[in-house]
Amino acid sequence: MKCTAPPGASVPLFAAVLALLFAPVRQAAAQAPAADTGAPASVEPPAATLAPYDPRVPATWRLSAKLPKGSALREQLLRDLTARPNLNWQAALTREEAEAILDDPRADLVYAERTISIVAPSMLQRQRRGHVDLLKVFLKEERLVAGEQFVAERRESLERAEKRHGVDKEVIVSILMWESRLGTITGDFVAFNSFVSQAFFIDEANAVALSDPEEKRLLDLKSQPARVERIRQRARANLVVLLRVCKARGIDPLAVKGSWAGALGFPQFMPASLRWAEDGDGDGKIDLFTFDDSIASIGLYLKEHGWAKSREKAVWGYNHEDAYVKGVLAFADALKGRLEKPRPEDEAETSGLRPAATASEPGVAAPIEAGQKSGAQP
């Protein structure tokens, strides 16, 4: 459930290979509008700029070339999209609706470079290093101050989730800080195109990645084929859920943006994880780009992933990285300590250095309400 793109490839030769392969697509991009920034008429490049599809050349990768009408791959996807879901928060598409989405010029975009980076054997090292690097700065003062301010502003929602799901509010805040820096960084990749790229172009991407000798050196012949298949199947499953959820909620699926992996909203849920999304403000709908719903959803997710037995296990269920678990819990503990620490003015009152104020005095804040932490900001 990451919110930021993984660190760039660490191997110079791999970068050189990508630069050579992508020279044509960068040149075309300079002549045509970006494929995810406007209406269909503004994103379809002139036919003359489209080279014949060649799986060896990322510049030619397009969904329309991979899933032409009548192809077995397209028909299988259409069957998946039109099958009746067994969950009431999803809705099956009609064949006409599914065909219209696949034929939309915006659907043609393939994040080729990103998919090559994802499937490359070095990705696991780069992603782990990214977590470790963030851990080094995660407990900086400005982040903890922002966490305190967030608790002060969202106390009601946090305490409601804490009471309902039995999850520490500080851990919820910490996850929001790690995943999206409290909702400020949610990703700018079109989720549909992210999943399409991984679901239907992962073999081509794997071949390009392994053309680099350094990537081939890191290759585990036993695990890489299974890893490629996991990426493909996970992307297909999330693609189907994304389109069904968008149908159920009346959302344009080609306008939903998220992380490079397709994670969505403030808590960076994958579409397949939306089964744990919750309506936190009682307005009858779930919107993970709002804090009330995001806070409630994280609380439910952690509860359903073993919080009662171990908070470490629950956070591991959110992201299977040791550095992630360590960082989230360290931030939560530091934040909890700050929230419970008496403020200087509270210490002065209890020590008898100045008389306790009353709510009736002009310009004086009301006493702390029951259940409110004394160290929290007003």
C-alpha positions in Angstrom: 0.0 0.0 0.0 2.6 2.4 -1.0 2.0 6.0 -1.9 5.2 6.9 -3.7 7.0 5.5 -6.7 9.8 3.1 -5.9 13.3 4.4 -6.1 14.9 4.4 -9.5 16.9 1.5 -10.9 20.3 1.4 -9.2 22.1 -0.1 -12.1 23.5 2.4 -14.7 23.4 -0.1 -17.5 19.7 -0.8 -16.9 19.0 2.9 -17.1 21.0 3.1 -20.3 18.9 0.3 -21.8 15.7 2.0 -20.8 16.9 5.3 -22.3 17.6 3.7 -25.6 14.3 1.8 -25.7 12.2 4.8 -24.8 13.7 7.4 -27.1 10.9 6.9 -29.6 8.1 7.2 -27.0 9.6 10.4 -25.5 9.8 11.9 -29.0 6.2 11.0 -29.6 5.2 12.5 -26.3 6.7 15.8 -27.3 4.4 15.8 -30.3 1.2 14.7 -28.7 -0.6 15.5 -25.4 -0.1 13.2 -22.4 -2.4 10.2 -22.4 -3.9 10.8 -19.0 -4.6 14.5 -19.0 -7.7 15.3 -21.0 -10.8 14.2 -22.9 -10.5 11.3 -25.4 -10.1 13.6 -28.4 -7.0 15.2 -26.8 -5.2 12.0 -25.8 -5.3 9.8 -28.9 -2.1 10.3 -30.9 -2.3 10.6 -34.7 -2.3 7.2 -36.3 0.9 8.0 -38.2 2.9 8.1 -34.9 1.8 4.6 -33.8 4.5 2.0 -34.8 3.3 -1.6 -35.4 3.1 -3.5 -32.1 6.4 -5.1 -31.2 6.6 -6.7 -27.7 10.4 -6.1 -27.7 9.9 -2.3 -28.1 8.1 -0.5 -25.2 7.3 2.5 -27.4 4.8 0.3 -29.2 3.0 -1.1 -26.2 -0.7 -0.2 -26.4 -3.8 -1.9 -24.9 -5.7 -1.8 -28.2 -2.8 -3.8 -29.8 -2.7 -6.3 -27.0 -6.5 -6.8 -26.7 -7.9 -6.4 -30.2 -11.6 -7.1 -30.6 -12.3 -10.9 -30.7 -9.0 -11.8 -29.1 -9.0 -14.5 -26.4 -7.4 -12.1 -23.8 -10.1 -9.5 -24.4 -12.9 -12.0 -24.2 -11.7 -13.4 -20.9 -11.5 -9.9 -19.4 -15.0 -9.1 -20.7 -16.3 -12.3 -19.0 -14.7 -11.3 -15.7 -16.1 -7.8 -15.9 -19.6 -8.9 -16.7 -19.8 -11.8 -14.2 -22.1 -11.2 -11.3 -20.1 -10.3 -8.2 -20.9 -11.8 -4.8 -20.2 -8.6 -3.0 -22.8 -5.8 -2.8 -20.3 -3.0 -3.1 -19.4 -4.1 -6.6 -21.6 -4.1 -9.7 -21.1 -6.1 -12.9 -20.6 -4.2 -16.1 -22.7 -4.9 -19.2 -20.7 -6.0 -22.2 -21.3 -2.7 -23.9 -20.0 -0.8 -20.9 -16.9 -2.9 -20.7 -16.2 -2.6 -24.4 -16.6 1.2 -24.2 -14.0 1.4 -21.5 -11.5 -0.8 -23.4 -12.1 1.2 -26.6 -11.6 4.6 -24.9 -8.4 6.2 -26.2 -7.4 6.9 -22.6 -7.3 3.1 -21.9 -4.5 2.6 -24.5 -1.8 4.1 -22.3 0.7 1.6 -20.9 3.1 2.6 -18.1 5.9 0.6 -19.8 8.9 2.0 -18.0 7.2 1.7 -14.6 6.2 -1.9 -15.3 9.7 -2.8 -16.3 10.9 -1.3 -13.1 8.3 -3.2 -11.1 9.2 -6.6 -12.5 12.9 -6.2 -12.6 14.7 -8.4 -10.0 16.3 -5.4 -8.4 12.8 -4.0 -7.5 12.7 -6.0 -4.3 16.0 -4.4 -3.2 15.0 -1.0 -4.3 11.7 -1.1 -2.5 13.2 -2.4 0.7 15.9 0.3 0.5 13.1 2.9 0.1 11.4 1.7 3.3 14.7 1.8 5.2 15.5 5.3 3.9 12.0 6.6 4.9 12.5 5.0 8.3 15.6 7.1 8.9 13.6 10.4 8.6 10.1 9.2 9.7 10.4 10.4 13.3 11.6 13.9 12.5 10.2 16.7 14.6 8.1 18.2 11.9 6.3 14.9 11.2 5.5 14.4 14.9 4.3 18.0 15.2 2.1 17.4 12.2 0.8 14.2 13.8 -0.1 16.1 17.0 -2.0 18.7 15.0 -3.8 16.0 13.1 -5.0 14.3 16.3 -6.2 17.7 17.6 -8.1 18.3 14.4 -9.5 14.8 13.9 -9.9 13.7 17.5 -13.6 12.8 17.2 -13.1 10.5 14.2 -10.0 8.9 15.7 -11.6 8.2 19.0 -14.7 6.8 17.3 -12.5 4.4 15.3 -10.4 3.6 18.4 -13.6 2.7 20.4 -15.3 0.8 17.6 -12.3 -1.3 16.4 -10.1 -1.4 19.5 -7.2 0.0 17.6 -4.8 2.7 18.9 -5.5 6.0 17.2 -1.8 6.8 17.1 -1.2 3.8 14.8 -3.9 5.0 12.5 -2.3 8.4 12.3 1.1 6.8 11.8 -0.1 4.7 8.8 -1.7 7.8 7.3 1.6 9.6 7.7 3.6 6.8 6.1 1.2 6.0 3.3 0.3 9.5 2.1 1.9 12.0 4.5 -1.5 12.6 6.0 -3.4 12.8 2.7 -1.0 15.1 0.9 0.6 12.6 -1.5 -1.8 10.1 -3.0 -0.2 9.4 -6.4 -0.7 10.7 -10.0 -0.9 7.5 -11.9 -4.2 6.4 -13.5 -5.1 3.3 -11.6 -6.7 1.6 -14.6 -3.6 2.0 -16.7 -1.3 0.9 -13.9 -3.3 -2.4 -13.6 -3.6 -2.9 -17.3 0.2 -2.4 -17.7 1.0 -5.1 -15.1 -1.8 -7.5 -16.1 -1.2 -7.6 -19.8 2.4 -6.4 -20.4 4.3 -8.1 -17.6 5.9 -10.7 -19.8 7.2 -8.1 -22.2 8.4 -6.0 -19.3 10.2 -9.0 -17.8 12.0 -9.7 -21.1 13.2 -6.1 -21.3 14.3 -6.0 -17.7 16.3 -9.3 -18.1 18.0 -7.9 -21.2 20.2 -6.0 -18.7 23.1 -8.1 -17.5 23.0 -6.7 -14.0 19.3 -7.5 -13.6 20.0 -11.0 -15.0 22.8 -11.3 -12.4 20.2 -10.7 -9.6 17.7 -13.1 -11.2 16.4 -16.0 -9.2 15.4 -18.6 -11.8 13.2 -20.4 -9.3 11.3 -17.5 -7.9 11.1 -15.0 -10.9 8.4 -16.9 -12.9 6.2 -17.2 -9.9 6.7 -13.6 -9.1 5.8 -12.5 -12.6 2.6 -14.5 -12.4 1.7 -13.1 -9.0 2.1 -9.5 -10.3 -0.1 -10.4 -13.3 -2.9 -12.1 -11.3 -2.9 -9.4 -8.6 -3.2 -6.7 -11.2 -6.0 -8.5 -13.1 -7.9 -9.0 -9.8 -7.5 -5.3 -8.8 -8.5 -4.2 -12.3 -11.7 -6.1 -12.2 -12.6 -4.8 -8.7 -11.7 -1.2 -9.7 -14.1 -1.3 -12.7 -16.9 -2.9 -10.7 -16.6 -0.4 -7.9 -16.6 2.5 -10.3 -19.7 1.1 -12.0 -21.4 0.7 -8.6 -20.6 4.3 -7.6 -21.0 6.0 -11.0 -17.3 7.0 -11.2 -15.3 7.3 -14.4 -12.7 4.5 -14.0 -10.3 6.2 -16.4 -10.1 9.2 -14.1 -9.2 7.5 -10.8 -5.6 8.2 -9.8 -3.4 6.5 -7.3 0.2 5.3 -6.7 2.4 3.5 -9.2 1.0 0.2 -7.9 -2.6 1.4 -8.1 -3.1 2.1 -4.4 -5.9 4.6 -3.7 -6.8 7.4 -1.4 -5.4 8.7 1.9 -4.9 5.1 3.3 -3.6 3.8 -0.1 -5.9 0.8 -0.3 -5.7 -1.5 -3.3 -9.1 -2.0 -4.9 -9.2 -5.6 -3.7 -8.8 -4.3 -0.1 -11.9 -2.1 -0.4 -13.8 -4.9 1.4 -12.5 -3.4 4.6 -13.4 0.2 3.6 -15.9 1.8 6.0 -18.2 4.7 6.1 -16.8 6.7 8.9 -19.0 9.8 8.9 -22.3 8.1 8.3 -23.1 9.9 5.1 -24.0 6.6 3.3 -21.0 6.4 1.1 -17.3 5.6 1.4 -14.7 8.0 0.1 -11.1 7.2 0.9 -10.2 10.8 -0.1 -11.8 11.9 3.1 -10.3 11.5 6.6 -13.4 10.3 8.4 -13.7 7.3 6.0 -10.0 6.7 5.8 -9.6 6.6 9.6 -12.5 4.2 10.0 -11.2 2.0 7.2 -7.7 1.7 8.6 -9.1 0.8 12.0 -11.3 -1.9 10.5 -8.4 -3.2 8.4 -6.1 -3.5 11.4 -8.8 -5.2 13.5 -9.5 -7.8 10.8 -5.8 -8.5 10.3 -5.1 -9.6 13.9 -4.8 -6.5 16.0 -6.3 -8.3 19.0 -3.4 -10.8 19.0 -0.6 -8.5 18.0 -0.3 -5.0 16.7 2.9 -6.0 14.9 0.9 -8.7 13.1 -1.8 -6.3 12.1 0.6 -3.7 10.7 2.5 -6.4 8.9 -0.8 -7.3 7.3 -1.0 -3.7 5.9 2.5 -3.9 4.4 4.8 -6.9 4.5 8.1 -5.0 5.2 10.0 -5.1 8.5 11.1 -1.5 8.1 7.4 -0.4 7.6 6.2 -2.2 10.7 9.1 -0.8 12.8 8.6 2.7 11.5 4.8 2.8 11.9 5.0 1.5 15.5 7.9 3.7 16.4 6.1 6.8 15.2 2.9 5.8 16.9 4.7 5.3 20.2 6.5 8.6 19.9 3.2 10.4 19.1 1.4 8.7 22.0 4.1 9.9 24.4 3.8 13.5 23.2 0.0 13.4 23.4 0.1 12.1 27.0 2.8 14.5 28.2 1.3 17.4 30.2 1.6 20.8 28.6 3.5 23.6 30.5 0.3 25.4 31.3 -1.3 22.3 32.7 1.7 21.7 35.0 1.5 25.3 36.2 -2.1 24.9 37.1 -1.7 21.7 39.0 1.4 22.9 40.8 -0.5 25.9 42.2 1.6 28.5 40.4 -1.5 30.1 39.0 -5.2 29.7 39.7 -7.2 27.3 37.6 -9.1 29.3 34.9 -12.9 29.0 34.6 -14.8 28.8 31.4 -16.7 31.9 32.3 -13.7 34.1 32.3 -13.3 36.1 29.0 -10.7 34.8 26.6 -10.2 31.5 28.6 -10.7 28.1 27.0 -13.2 25.7 28.5 -11.9 22.9 30.7 -10.8 19.7 29.0 -13.7 17.4 28.4 -14.0 14.0 29.7 -12.0 11.5 27.7 -9.8 14.1 26.1 -6.1 13.7 26.6 -4.6 16.5 28.7 -1.5 16.7 26.5 -3.5 17.2 23.2 -3.6 20.5 21.5 -6.9 22.2 21.8 
